[in-house]
Amino acid sequence: MVGYLSAIVTAISMATFFGIVWWACSRGRQGANRESAMLPFALPDEFGQEQQDGANRS
């Protein structure tokens, strides 16, 4: 009985995983994926321009 329950849970988990992968890669999500891929580049710089040029180094 435990073996059948384990097999059912595994099958449901795999179906859920493949469903999420299919949804994430679907054409309707391409715009959101492209926008999300650019988020790291939209962050402000950590240092000001002076510190990047090395003008304030000791």
mmCIF file of the N, C-alpha and C atoms, coordinates in Angstrom:
data_MODEL
# 
_entry.id   MODEL 
# 
loop_
_atom_site.group_PDB 
_atom_site.id 
_atom_site.type_symbol 
_atom_site.label_atom_id 
_atom_site.label_alt_id 
_atom_site.label_comp_id 
_atom_site.label_asym_id 
_atom_site.label_entity_id 
_atom_site.label_seq_id 
_atom_site.pdbx_PDB_ins_code 
_atom_site.Cartn_x 
_atom_site.Cartn_y 
_atom_site.Cartn_z 
_atom_site.occupancy 
_atom_site.B_iso_or_equiv 
_atom_site.pdbx_formal_charge 
_atom_site.auth_seq_id 
_atom_site.auth_comp_id 
_atom_site.auth_asym_id 
_atom_site.auth_atom_id 
_atom_site.pdbx_PDB_model_num 
ATOM 1   N N  . MET A 1 1  ? 0.827  -1.201 0.000   1.00 0.00 ? 1  MET A N  1 
ATOM 2   C CA . MET A 1 1  ? 0.000  0.000  0.000   1.00 0.00 ? 1  MET A CA 1 
ATOM 3   C C  . MET A 1 1  ? 0.865  1.256  0.000   1.00 0.00 ? 1  MET A C  1 
ATOM 4   N N  . VAL A 1 2  ? 1.945  1.216  0.768   1.00 0.00 ? 2  VAL A N  1 
ATOM 5   C CA . VAL A 1 2  ? 2.826  2.380  0.845   1.00 0.00 ? 2  VAL A CA 1 
ATOM 6   C C  . VAL A 1 2  ? 3.500  2.623  -0.503  1.00 0.00 ? 2  VAL A C  1 
ATOM 7   N N  . GLY A 1 3  ? 3.810  1.550  -1.212  1.00 0.00 ? 3  GLY A N  1 
ATOM 8   C CA . GLY A 1 3  ? 4.431  1.672  -2.529  1.00 0.00 ? 3  GLY A CA 1 
ATOM 9   C C  . GLY A 1 3  ? 3.518  2.375  -3.524  1.00 0.00 ? 3  GLY A C  1 
ATOM 10  N N  . TYR A 1 4  ? 2.219  2.041  -3.488  1.00 0.00 ? 4  TYR A N  1 
ATOM 11  C CA . TYR A 1 4  ? 1.265  2.686  -4.391  1.00 0.00 ? 4  TYR A CA 1 
ATOM 12  C C  . TYR A 1 4  ? 1.117  4.167  -4.055  1.00 0.00 ? 4  TYR A C  1 
ATOM 13  N N  . LEU A 1 5  ? 1.063  4.463  -2.773  1.00 0.00 ? 5  LEU A N  1 
ATOM 14  C CA . LEU A 1 5  ? 0.942  5.856  -2.349  1.00 0.00 ? 5  LEU A CA 1 
ATOM 15  C C  . LEU A 1 5  ? 2.171  6.651  -2.770  1.00 0.00 ? 5  LEU A C  1 
ATOM 16  N N  . SER A 1 6  ? 3.333  6.061  -2.606  1.00 0.00 ? 6  SER A N  1 
ATOM 17  C CA . SER A 1 6  ? 4.569  6.714  -3.022  1.00 0.00 ? 6  SER A CA 1 
ATOM 18  C C  . SER A 1 6  ? 4.587  6.953  -4.528  1.00 0.00 ? 6  SER A C  1 
ATOM 19  N N  . ALA A 1 7  ? 4.133  5.983  -5.301  1.00 0.00 ? 7  ALA A N  1 
ATOM 20  C CA . ALA A 1 7  ? 4.091  6.128  -6.759  1.00 0.00 ? 7  ALA A CA 1 
ATOM 21  C C  . ALA A 1 7  ? 3.112  7.217  -7.179  1.00 0.00 ? 7  ALA A C  1 
ATOM 22  N N  . ILE A 1 8  ? 1.970  7.285  -6.524  1.00 0.00 ? 8  ILE A N  1 
ATOM 23  C CA . ILE A 1 8  ? 0.973  8.312  -6.846  1.00 0.00 ? 8  ILE A CA 1 
ATOM 24  C C  . ILE A 1 8  ? 1.505  9.701  -6.526  1.00 0.00 ? 8  ILE A C  1 
ATOM 25  N N  . VAL A 1 9  ? 2.118  9.855  -5.360  1.00 0.00 ? 9  VAL A N  1 
ATOM 26  C CA . VAL A 1 9  ? 2.677  11.152 -4.977  1.00 0.00 ? 9  VAL A CA 1 
ATOM 27  C C  . VAL A 1 9  ? 3.797  11.553 -5.933  1.00 0.00 ? 9  VAL A C  1 
ATOM 28  N N  . THR A 1 10 ? 4.625  10.604 -6.336  1.00 0.00 ? 10 THR A N  1 
ATOM 29  C CA . THR A 1 10 ? 5.699  10.890 -7.287  1.00 0.00 ? 10 THR A CA 1 
ATOM 30  C C  . THR A 1 10 ? 5.137  11.330 -8.629  1.00 0.00 ? 10 THR A C  1 
ATOM 31  N N  . ALA A 1 11 ? 4.114  10.641 -9.114  1.00 0.00 ? 11 ALA A N  1 
ATOM 32  C CA . ALA A 1 11 ? 3.503  10.996 -10.401 1.00 0.00 ? 11 ALA A CA 1 
ATOM 33  C C  . ALA A 1 11 ? 2.862  12.379 -10.345 1.00 0.00 ? 11 ALA A C  1 
ATOM 34  N N  . ILE A 1 12 ? 2.180  12.689 -9.254  1.00 0.00 ? 12 ILE A N  1 
ATOM 35  C CA . ILE A 1 12 ? 1.566  14.008 -9.100  1.00 0.00 ? 12 ILE A CA 1 
ATOM 36  C C  . ILE A 1 12 ? 2.636  15.090 -9.025  1.00 0.00 ? 12 ILE A C  1 
ATOM 37  N N  . SER A 1 13 ? 3.709  14.821 -8.307  1.00 0.00 ? 13 SER A N  1 
ATOM 38  C CA . SER A 1 13 ? 4.801  15.791 -8.198  1.00 0.00 ? 13 SER A CA 1 
ATOM 39  C C  . SER A 1 13 ? 5.462  16.044 -9.549  1.00 0.00 ? 13 SER A C  1 
ATOM 40  N N  . MET A 1 14 ? 5.690  14.987 -10.309 1.00 0.00 ? 14 MET A N  1 
ATOM 41  C CA . MET A 1 14 ? 6.294  15.151 -11.635 1.00 0.00 ? 14 MET A CA 1 
ATOM 42  C C  . MET A 1 14 ? 5.374  15.933 -12.561 1.00 0.00 ? 14 MET A C  1 
ATOM 43  N N  . ALA A 1 15 ? 4.084  15.630 -12.520 1.00 0.00 ? 15 ALA A N  1 
ATOM 44  C CA . ALA A 1 15 ? 3.127  16.353 -13.359 1.00 0.00 ? 15 ALA A CA 1 
ATOM 45  C C  . ALA A 1 15 ? 3.085  17.833 -12.983 1.00 0.00 ? 15 ALA A C  1 
ATOM 46  N N  . THR A 1 16 ? 3.136  18.116 -11.691 1.00 0.00 ? 16 THR A N  1 
ATOM 47  C CA . THR A 1 16 ? 3.155  19.504 -11.236 1.00 0.00 ? 16 THR A CA 1 
ATOM 48  C C  . THR A 1 16 ? 4.419  20.208 -11.704 1.00 0.00 ? 16 THR A C  1 
ATOM 49  N N  . PHE A 1 17 ? 5.561  19.564 -11.575 1.00 0.00 ? 17 PHE A N  1 
ATOM 50  C CA . PHE A 1 17 ? 6.830  20.144 -12.010 1.00 0.00 ? 17 PHE A CA 1 
ATOM 51  C C  . PHE A 1 17 ? 6.807  20.451 -13.500 1.00 0.00 ? 17 PHE A C  1 
ATOM 52  N N  . PHE A 1 18 ? 6.409  19.472 -14.313 1.00 0.00 ? 18 PHE A N  1 
ATOM 53  C CA . PHE A 1 18 ? 6.376  19.691 -15.760 1.00 0.00 ? 18 PHE A CA 1 
ATOM 54  C C  . PHE A 1 18 ? 5.334  20.738 -16.142 1.00 0.00 ? 18 PHE A C  1 
ATOM 55  N N  . GLY A 1 19 ? 4.256  20.830 -15.398 1.00 0.00 ? 19 GLY A N  1 
ATOM 56  C CA . GLY A 1 19 ? 3.260  21.877 -15.642 1.00 0.00 ? 19 GLY A CA 1 
ATOM 57  C C  . GLY A 1 19 ? 3.819  23.260 -15.378 1.00 0.00 ? 19 GLY A C  1 
ATOM 58  N N  . ILE A 1 20 ? 4.577  23.407 -14.307 1.00 0.00 ? 20 ILE A N  1 
ATOM 59  C CA . ILE A 1 20 ? 5.192  24.700 -13.991 1.00 0.00 ? 20 ILE A CA 1 
ATOM 60  C C  . ILE A 1 20 ? 6.231  25.066 -15.040 1.00 0.00 ? 20 ILE A C  1 
ATOM 61  N N  . VAL A 1 21 ? 7.042  24.101 -15.465 1.00 0.00 ? 21 VAL A N  1 
ATOM 62  C CA . VAL A 1 21 ? 8.043  24.358 -16.507 1.00 0.00 ? 21 VAL A CA 1 
ATOM 63  C C  . VAL A 1 21 ? 7.354  24.763 -17.804 1.00 0.00 ? 21 VAL A C  1 
ATOM 64  N N  . TRP A 1 22 ? 6.297  24.063 -18.177 1.00 0.00 ? 22 TRP A N  1 
ATOM 65  C CA . TRP A 1 22 ? 5.557  24.393 -19.400 1.00 0.00 ? 22 TRP A CA 1 
ATOM 66  C C  . TRP A 1 22 ? 4.981  25.800 -19.311 1.00 0.00 ? 22 TRP A C  1 
ATOM 67  N N  . TRP A 1 23 ? 4.396  26.159 -18.158 1.00 0.00 ? 23 TRP A N  1 
ATOM 68  C CA . TRP A 1 23 ? 3.818  27.485 -17.963 1.00 0.00 ? 23 TRP A CA 1 
ATOM 69  C C  . TRP A 1 23 ? 4.898  28.561 -18.027 1.00 0.00 ? 23 TRP A C  1 
ATOM 70  N N  . ALA A 1 24 ? 6.039  28.321 -17.382 1.00 0.00 ? 24 ALA A N  1 
ATOM 71  C CA . ALA A 1 24 ? 7.105  29.325 -17.338 1.00 0.00 ? 24 ALA A CA 1 
ATOM 72  C C  . ALA A 1 24 ? 7.711  29.575 -18.710 1.00 0.00 ? 24 ALA A C  1 
ATOM 73  N N  . CYS A 1 25 ? 7.711  28.579 -19.574 1.00 0.00 ? 25 CYS A N  1 
ATOM 74  C CA . CYS A 1 25 ? 8.317  28.713 -20.905 1.00 0.00 ? 25 CYS A CA 1 
ATOM 75  C C  . CYS A 1 25 ? 7.293  28.991 -21.995 1.00 0.00 ? 25 CYS A C  1 
ATOM 76  N N  . SER A 1 26 ? 6.043  29.195 -21.644 1.00 0.00 ? 26 SER A N  1 
ATOM 77  C CA . SER A 1 26 ? 5.006  29.389 -22.659 1.00 0.00 ? 26 SER A CA 1 
ATOM 78  C C  . SER A 1 26 ? 5.139  30.755 -23.324 1.00 0.00 ? 26 SER A C  1 
ATOM 79  N N  . ARG A 1 27 ? 4.530  30.898 -24.480 1.00 0.00 ? 27 ARG A N  1 
ATOM 80  C CA . ARG A 1 27 ? 4.621  32.148 -25.250 1.00 0.00 ? 27 ARG A CA 1 
ATOM 81  C C  . ARG A 1 27 ? 4.018  33.326 -24.503 1.00 0.00 ? 27 ARG A C  1 
ATOM 82  N N  . GLY A 1 28 ? 3.000  33.099 -23.721 1.00 0.00 ? 28 GLY A N  1 
ATOM 83  C CA . GLY A 1 28 ? 2.368  34.177 -22.973 1.00 0.00 ? 28 GLY A CA 1 
ATOM 84  C C  . GLY A 1 28 ? 3.277  34.780 -21.911 1.00 0.00 ? 28 GLY A C  1 
ATOM 85  N N  . ARG A 1 29 ? 4.298  34.055 -21.497 1.00 0.00 ? 29 ARG A N  1 
ATOM 86  C CA . ARG A 1 29 ? 5.217  34.521 -20.461 1.00 0.00 ? 29 ARG A CA 1 
ATOM 87  C C  . ARG A 1 29 ? 6.496  35.114 -21.038 1.00 0.00 ? 29 ARG A C  1 
ATOM 88  N N  . GLN A 1 30 ? 6.667  35.135 -22.358 1.00 0.00 ? 30 GLN A N  1 
ATOM 89  C CA . GLN A 1 30 ? 7.921  35.599 -22.944 1.00 0.00 ? 30 GLN A CA 1 
ATOM 90  C C  . GLN A 1 30 ? 8.223  37.045 -22.576 1.00 0.00 ? 30 GLN A C  1 
ATOM 91  N N  . GLY A 1 31 ? 7.219  37.901 -22.605 1.00 0.00 ? 31 GLY A N  1 
ATOM 92  C CA . GLY A 1 31 ? 7.438  39.305 -22.252 1.00 0.00 ? 31 GLY A CA 1 
ATOM 93  C C  . GLY A 1 31 ? 7.862  39.465 -20.799 1.00 0.00 ? 31 GLY A C  1 
ATOM 94  N N  . ALA A 1 32 ? 7.189  38.766 -19.910 1.00 0.00 ? 32 ALA A N  1 
ATOM 95  C CA . ALA A 1 32 ? 7.531  38.845 -18.489 1.00 0.00 ? 32 ALA A CA 1 
ATOM 96  C C  . ALA A 1 32 ? 8.910  38.251 -18.229 1.00 0.00 ? 32 ALA A C  1 
ATOM 97  N N  . ASN A 1 33 ? 9.247  37.168 -18.929 1.00 0.00 ? 33 ASN A N  1 
ATOM 98  C CA . ASN A 1 33 ? 10.573 36.565 -18.761 1.00 0.00 ? 33 ASN A CA 1 
ATOM 99  C C  . ASN A 1 33 ? 11.662 37.506 -19.254 1.00 0.00 ? 33 ASN A C  1 
ATOM 100 N N  . ARG A 1 34 ? 11.431 38.166 -20.383 1.00 0.00 ? 34 ARG A N  1 
ATOM 101 C CA . ARG A 1 34 ? 12.413 39.103 -20.929 1.00 0.00 ? 34 ARG A CA 1 
ATOM 102 C C  . ARG A 1 34 ? 12.606 40.284 -19.967 1.00 0.00 ? 34 ARG A C  1 
ATOM 103 N N  . GLU A 1 35 ? 11.494 40.791 -19.419 1.00 0.00 ? 35 GLU A N  1 
ATOM 104 C CA . GLU A 1 35 ? 11.570 41.902 -18.473 1.00 0.00 ? 35 GLU A CA 1 
ATOM 105 C C  . GLU A 1 35 ? 12.303 41.480 -17.196 1.00 0.00 ? 35 GLU A C  1 
ATOM 106 N N  . SER A 1 36 ? 12.005 40.294 -16.698 1.00 0.00 ? 36 SER A N  1 
ATOM 107 C CA . SER A 1 36 ? 12.659 39.799 -15.486 1.00 0.00 ? 36 SER A CA 1 
ATOM 108 C C  . SER A 1 36 ? 14.144 39.553 -15.706 1.00 0.00 ? 36 SER A C  1 
ATOM 109 N N  . ALA A 1 37 ? 14.514 39.156 -16.910 1.00 0.00 ? 37 ALA A N  1 
ATOM 110 C CA . ALA A 1 37 ? 15.927 38.912 -17.207 1.00 0.00 ? 37 ALA A CA 1 
ATOM 111 C C  . ALA A 1 37 ? 16.733 40.200 -17.174 1.00 0.00 ? 37 ALA A C  1 
ATOM 112 N N  . MET A 1 38 ? 16.097 41.339 -17.398 1.00 0.00 ? 38 MET A N  1 
ATOM 113 C CA . MET A 1 38 ? 16.808 42.619 -17.422 1.00 0.00 ? 38 MET A CA 1 
ATOM 114 C C  . MET A 1 38 ? 16.853 43.297 -16.054 1.00 0.00 ? 38 MET A C  1 
ATOM 115 N N  . LEU A 1 39 ? 16.161 42.771 -15.058 1.00 0.00 ? 39 LEU A N  1 
ATOM 116 C CA . LEU A 1 39 ? 16.117 43.400 -13.738 1.00 0.00 ? 39 LEU A CA 1 
ATOM 117 C C  . LEU A 1 39 ? 17.492 43.607 -13.102 1.00 0.00 ? 39 LEU A C  1 
ATOM 118 N N  . PRO A 1 40 ? 18.422 42.671 -13.159 1.00 0.00 ? 40 PRO A N  1 
ATOM 119 C CA . PRO A 1 40 ? 19.725 42.921 -12.533 1.00 0.00 ? 40 PRO A CA 1 
ATOM 120 C C  . PRO A 1 40 ? 20.468 44.105 -13.140 1.00 0.00 ? 40 PRO A C  1 
ATOM 121 N N  . PHE A 1 41 ? 20.206 44.410 -14.382 1.00 0.00 ? 41 PHE A N  1 
ATOM 122 C CA . PHE A 1 41 ? 20.893 45.512 -15.042 1.00 0.00 ? 41 PHE A CA 1 
ATOM 123 C C  . PHE A 1 41 ? 20.223 46.851 -14.770 1.00 0.00 ? 41 PHE A C  1 
ATOM 124 N N  . ALA A 1 42 ? 19.026 46.848 -14.206 1.00 0.00 ? 42 ALA A N  1 
ATOM 125 C CA . ALA A 1 42 ? 18.294 48.075 -13.918 1.00 0.00 ? 42 ALA A CA 1 
ATOM 126 C C  . ALA A 1 42 ? 18.583 48.599 -12.515 1.00 0.00 ? 42 ALA A C  1 
ATOM 127 N N  . LEU A 1 43 ? 19.383 47.891 -11.737 1.00 0.00 ? 43 LEU A N  1 
ATOM 128 C CA . LEU A 1 43 ? 19.694 48.318 -10.379 1.00 0.00 ? 43 LEU A CA 1 
ATOM 129 C C  . LEU A 1 43 ? 20.655 49.496 -10.400 1.00 0.00 ? 43 LEU A C  1 
ATOM 130 N N  . PRO A 1 44 ? 20.566 50.371 -9.394  1.00 0.00 ? 44 PRO A N  1 
ATOM 131 C CA . PRO A 1 44 ? 21.518 51.485 -9.341  1.00 0.00 ? 44 PRO A CA 1 
ATOM 132 C C  . PRO A 1 44 ? 22.918 50.966 -9.012  1.00 0.00 ? 44 PRO A C  1 
ATOM 133 N N  . ASP A 1 45 ? 23.910 51.730 -9.409  1.00 0.00 ? 45 ASP A N  1 
ATOM 134 C CA . ASP A 1 45 ? 25.286 51.355 -9.113  1.00 0.00 ? 45 ASP A CA 1 
ATOM 135 C C  . ASP A 1 45 ? 25.535 51.431 -7.615  1.00 0.00 ? 45 ASP A C  1 
ATOM 136 N N  . GLU A 1 46 ? 26.446 50.612 -7.122  1.00 0.00 ? 46 GLU A N  1 
ATOM 137 C CA . GLU A 1 46 ? 26.736 50.593 -5.691  1.00 0.00 ? 46 GLU A CA 1 
ATOM 138 C C  . GLU A 1 46 ? 27.568 51.794 -5.264  1.00 0.00 ? 46 GLU A C  1 
ATOM 139 N N  . PHE A 1 47 ? 28.395 52.306 -6.151  1.00 0.00 ? 47 PHE A N  1 
ATOM 140 C CA . PHE A 1 47 ? 29.285 53.402 -5.816  1.00 0.00 ? 47 PHE A CA 1 
ATOM 141 C C  . PHE A 1 47 ? 29.010 54.577 -6.734  1.00 0.00 ? 47 PHE A C  1 
ATOM 142 N N  . GLY A 1 48 ? 29.371 55.769 -6.258  1.00 0.00 ? 48 GLY A N  1 
ATOM 143 C CA . GLY A 1 48 ? 29.254 56.948 -7.093  1.00 0.00 ? 48 GLY A CA 1 
ATOM 144 C C  . GLY A 1 48 ? 30.345 56.962 -8.151  1.00 0.00 ? 48 GLY A C  1 
ATOM 145 N N  . GLN A 1 49 ? 30.265 57.908 -9.061  1.00 0.00 ? 49 GLN A N  1 
ATOM 146 C CA . GLN A 1 49 ? 31.225 57.988 -10.159 1.00 0.00 ? 49 GLN A CA 1 
ATOM 147 C C  . GLN A 1 49 ? 32.638 58.254 -9.642  1.00 0.00 ? 49 GLN A C  1 
ATOM 148 N N  . GLU A 1 50 ? 32.783 59.054 -8.571  1.00 0.00 ? 50 GLU A N  1 
ATOM 149 C CA . GLU A 1 50 ? 34.114 59.364 -8.043  1.00 0.00 ? 50 GLU A CA 1 
ATOM 150 C C  . GLU A 1 50 ? 34.816 58.107 -7.545  1.00 0.00 ? 50 GLU A C  1 
ATOM 151 N N  . GLN A 1 51 ? 34.085 57.257 -6.848  1.00 0.00 ? 51 GLN A N  1 
ATOM 152 C CA . GLN A 1 51 ? 34.684 56.044 -6.307  1.00 0.00 ? 51 GLN A CA 1 
ATOM 153 C C  . GLN A 1 51 ? 34.997 55.044 -7.408  1.00 0.00 ? 51 GLN A C  1 
ATOM 154 N N  . GLN A 1 52 ? 34.248 55.051 -8.469  1.00 0.00 ? 52 GLN A N  1 
ATOM 155 C CA . GLN A 1 52 ? 34.528 54.142 -9.576  1.00 0.00 ? 52 GLN A CA 1 
ATOM 156 C C  . GLN A 1 52 ? 35.807 54.546 -10.293 1.00 0.00 ? 52 GLN A C  1 
ATOM 157 N N  . ASP A 1 53 ? 36.066 55.850 -10.363 1.00 0.00 ? 53 ASP A N  1 
ATOM 158 C CA . ASP A 1 53 ? 37.268 56.339 -11.037 1.00 0.00 ? 53 ASP A CA 1 
ATOM 159 C C  . ASP A 1 53 ? 38.508 56.208 -10.163 1.00 0.00 ? 53 ASP A C  1 
ATOM 160 N N  . GLY A 1 54 ? 38.334 55.956 -8.883  1.00 0.00 ? 54 GLY A N  1 
ATOM 161 C CA . GLY A 1 54 ? 39.463 55.814 -7.977  1.00 0.00 ? 54 GLY A CA 1 
ATOM 162 C C  . GLY A 1 54 ? 39.939 57.132 -7.403  1.00 0.00 ? 54 GLY A C  1 
ATOM 163 N N  . ALA A 1 55 ? 39.169 58.200 -7.521  1.00 0.00 ? 55 ALA A N  1 
ATOM 164 C CA . ALA A 1 55 ? 39.585 59.519 -7.056  1.00 0.00 ? 55 ALA A CA 1 
ATOM 165 C C  . ALA A 1 55 ? 39.608 59.612 -5.536  1.00 0.00 ? 55 ALA A C  1 
ATOM 166 N N  . ASN A 1 56 ? 38.814 58.843 -4.835  1.00 0.00 ? 56 ASN A N  1 
ATOM 167 C CA . ASN A 1 56 ? 38.723 58.946 -3.380  1.00 0.00 ? 56 ASN A CA 1 
ATOM 168 C C  . ASN A 1 56 ? 39.479 57.840 -2.662  1.00 0.00 ? 56 ASN A C  1 
ATOM 169 N N  . ARG A 1 57 ? 40.402 57.200 -3.316  1.00 0.00 ? 57 ARG A N  1 
ATOM 170 C CA . ARG A 1 57 ? 41.156 56.125 -2.659  1.00 0.00 ? 57 ARG A CA 1 
ATOM 171 C C  . ARG A 1 57 ? 42.236 56.705 -1.767  1.00 0.00 ? 57 ARG A C  1 
ATOM 172 N N  . SER A 1 58 ? 42.494 56.023 -0.667  1.00 0.00 ? 58 SER A N  1 
ATOM 173 C CA . SER A 1 58 ? 43.517 56.488 0.276   1.00 0.00 ? 58 SER A CA 1 
ATOM 174 C C  . SER A 1 58 ? 44.866 55.924 -0.084  1.00 0.00 ? 58 SER A C  1 
# 
